[in-house]
Amino acid sequence: MKFEDLPDGSFKFTYQPAILRDDDEGDGWTVERHIGKPAAYLFAWRSGCWQLTQDFR
């Protein structure tokens, strides 16, 4: 996952579906392998809340 602040004040959330496994340390997960294509969502601040403005799937 990646969050990117854009110059216009919006932000882009990019991700790629993956199969995860427990890292056996009790505090997280490790990517086993990626599945599917990368995708992203674009959000803009409107009327006092974040709103989804574009879906890049």
C-alpha positions as CSV (number, residue, x, y, z in Angstrom):
1,M,0.0,0.0,0.0
2,K,1.1,3.5,-0.7
3,F,-0.4,6.9,0.2
4,E,0.5,9.8,-2.0
5,D,-0.4,13.5,-1.2
6,L,-1.0,15.3,-4.5
7,P,-0.4,19.0,-5.1
8,D,-4.1,19.9,-5.4
9,G,-4.7,18.6,-1.8
10,S,-6.2,15.3,-2.7
11,F,-4.5,12.0,-2.1
12,K,-4.0,8.7,-3.9
13,F,-4.1,5.3,-2.3
14,T,-2.4,2.6,-4.4
15,Y,-2.5,-1.1,-3.6
16,Q,-2.0,-4.5,-5.0
17,P,-3.9,-7.6,-3.8
18,A,-1.7,-10.1,-2.1
19,I,-1.7,-13.3,-0.2
20,L,-0.3,-12.6,3.3
21,R,1.1,-14.9,6.0
22,D,1.5,-14.3,9.7
23,D,5.1,-13.3,10.5
24,D,4.9,-15.3,13.8
25,E,6.1,-12.3,15.7
26,G,2.6,-11.2,16.7
27,D,2.8,-7.7,15.2
28,G,2.2,-8.0,11.5
29,W,2.0,-9.8,8.2
30,T,4.4,-10.7,5.4
31,V,3.5,-10.7,1.7
32,E,3.6,-14.2,0.4
33,R,3.0,-13.2,-3.2
34,H,1.1,-10.6,-5.1
35,I,-2.1,-11.5,-7.0
36,G,-4.0,-9.4,-9.4
37,K,-3.1,-6.1,-10.9
38,P,-2.2,-2.9,-9.0
39,A,-5.1,-0.5,-8.4
40,A,-5.7,2.9,-6.8
41,Y,-8.3,5.2,-5.4
42,L,-8.2,9.0,-5.5
43,F,-9.8,11.0,-2.6
44,A,-10.6,14.7,-2.3
45,W,-11.6,16.7,0.7
46,R,-15.1,18.0,0.1
47,S,-17.8,19.4,2.4
48,G,-15.8,18.5,5.5
49,C,-15.0,14.9,4.7
50,W,-12.9,12.7,2.3
51,Q,-14.8,11.6,-0.7
52,L,-13.8,9.0,-3.3
53,T,-13.4,10.8,-6.6
54,Q,-11.9,8.2,-8.9
55,D,-11.4,4.4,-9.0
56,F,-8.3,3.2,-11.0
57,R,-9.2,-0.5,-11.2
